[in-house]
């Protein structure tokens, strides 16, 4: 059998438009901003990445009183996160959730 020698040409203008739109979306999502934890740590994300079913359950079941962002509770926060997920630290978990959120915003 011989190899096919089919040749064709195509109009890349629609692809160019899509690439420009994608580039614009990446720039928009990458802008520095403050995002609320409940935006990235959705119930769906928590349920699929931890042993908890929701952000409320994640927060309520924490074995300490206080805010997860309190620097005095960093060790307790990290121990809790590592006991209910594959993440070693709260920061690592939030980073992963933020990356997932950013990817969802790109809608490619």
Secondary structure, 3 states (H helix, E strand, C coil): CCCCCCCCCCCCHHHHHHHHHHHHHHHHHHCCCCCCHHHHCCHHHHHHHECCCCHHHHHHCCCCCCCCCCHHHHHHHHHHHHHHECCCCHHHHHHHHHHHHHHHHHCC
